[in-house]
Amino acid sequence: MNDKTALLARRERLLGKNMSTFYLDPVHLVKAEGVWLWDADGKRYLDCYNNVPHVGHCHPRVVEAICKQASMLNTHTRYLHEGILDYVEKLTATFHESLDTAILTCTGSEANDIALRMAQAVTGKTGVIATDRTYHGNTAAVSQLSTRMPPVGGYGGHVRHVPAPDGYRPLGGEPGEAFTNAWAQAIEEAIASLQASPHGFSALIIDPFFANEGFPELPDGFLKKAADLVRKAGGLLICDEVQPGFGRTGTHMWGHQRAGIVPDVVTLGKPMGNGHPIGGVVASSDTLNAFRKAFRYFNTFGGNPVSCAAASAVLDVLTDELLMENARVVGEYARDGLSRLAEKHDLIGNVRGSGLFFGAELVLDQKTREPATNLATTVINEMRQRGVLMGKLGIHQNATKIRPPMPFSQDNADLMLQTLDDVLAGL
Ligand SMILES: Cc1ncc(COP(=O)(O)O)c(C=O)c1O
């Protein structure tokens, strides 16, 4: 039995069965720096997957900020501390002026849980609309939104799912206005259905980049129409920025800004602390005060001084190292490279994305666009064997998910593209 087999057996014994690992041959990582990871045998991997170490694995400024604050004081938000105030000031300065207050949490799931309750507090209703291929986290309330694994006992009746937008196979049959109208109509029907139920309509929750749904290409104004319907019906628009936030899409700090909408509530997580567990909810002071009035809320670890120091350092590095601009330039370069691979390999049906969140949808047939889901699994496993880590996602689980740390360079993109070319040629 080699070390990895023993480690897997120990993991299963101590952590239980059915705990997933990435890749058929799981990776045993021991250290990281920037965009690189090393396994226990000293093999180096290019990280094209992990968005949590947003400004690069083990960034020295984030590490130093954590160490410095941890050696001084770490406690909770019932004591006064400038750290959380300085951070929330810096964070909310990147949003529309109406979004000027925040609650800090430890995870994105908690942030979405709060967002749903904010909508309840403001509207007095509980009905929620989400897409049918989404994931917003793991609390009991938020799990009700996900269709990946139906909740034990079934859905609560207060959730309506609308089709996940798919620009490659658009509702309404064509990618422009008909698609926008068809999706808006689905929202309108879901609102009407909730309004006719005892739950009423409280909110539409979306990731404005629809990352888990496969980051579809959407027509201009696509979300504006839906947002208008939500407002007209008295509901709140919640934007989950756990994936597209903090400049990842290259053109805007936040996915909703890229989509041209202003949400009522924004939720944050993953990249916020570069791996240190911190999430958050940003809203107007009216919305936040309504929540605090309706729900007594305290989070022991959320917003502690060490988390705020980590998150603050992330924002500083993002600005000082011009990482959003890097995401735009390198993302464009890498997507162009992927499009060139599409001319060579029939398996690539559609290349899309923005900044350093992009990928290719793999299909068995360019005409019918039949998803090549199993081949996508083969591709990411072959990439892993050759030292490049990426994932797959989307409605049909056939889109490569390339979402590296933000300092990803053109040389890194070349290595990823060359390896992908070799893998596709060898299929
Ligand atoms: C869009 C989105 N929202 C929320 C979450 C949940 O975040 P966390 O795992 O920090 O609770 C995830 C996690 O993958 C996510 O992808």
The ligand as a MOL file (V3000), in Angstrom:
LIG
                    3D

  0  0  0     0  0            999 V3000
M  V30 BEGIN CTAB
M  V30 COUNTS 16 16 0 0 0
M  V30 BEGIN ATOM
M  V30 1 C -21.7950 30.8570 -5.9070 0
M  V30 2 C -21.4960 30.3090 -4.5460 0
M  V30 3 N -22.1100 30.8290 -3.4800 0
M  V30 4 C -21.8760 30.3760 -2.2300 0
M  V30 5 C -21.0000 29.3470 -2.0010 0
M  V30 6 C -20.7860 28.8320 -0.6090 0
M  V30 7 O -19.6230 29.3410 -0.0550 0
M  V30 8 P -18.9550 28.6060 1.2070 0
M  V30 9 O -18.4440 27.2740 0.7580 0
M  V30 10 O -17.8630 29.5530 1.6340 0
M  V30 11 O -20.0020 28.4860 2.2480 0
M  V30 12 C -20.3250 28.7700 -3.0860 0
M  V30 13 C -19.3650 27.6780 -2.8610 0
M  V30 14 O -18.8970 26.9840 -3.7360 0
M  V30 15 C -20.5880 29.2620 -4.3910 0
M  V30 16 O -19.9920 28.7330 -5.4630 0
M  V30 END ATOM
M  V30 BEGIN BOND
M  V30 1 1 1 2
M  V30 2 1 2 3
M  V30 3 2 2 15
M  V30 4 2 3 4
M  V30 5 1 4 5
M  V30 6 1 5 6
M  V30 7 2 5 12
M  V30 8 1 6 7
M  V30 9 1 7 8
M  V30 10 2 8 9
M  V30 11 1 8 10
M  V30 12 1 8 11
M  V30 13 1 12 13
M  V30 14 1 12 15
M  V30 15 2 13 14
M  V30 16 1 15 16
M  V30 END BOND
M  V30 END CTAB
M  END
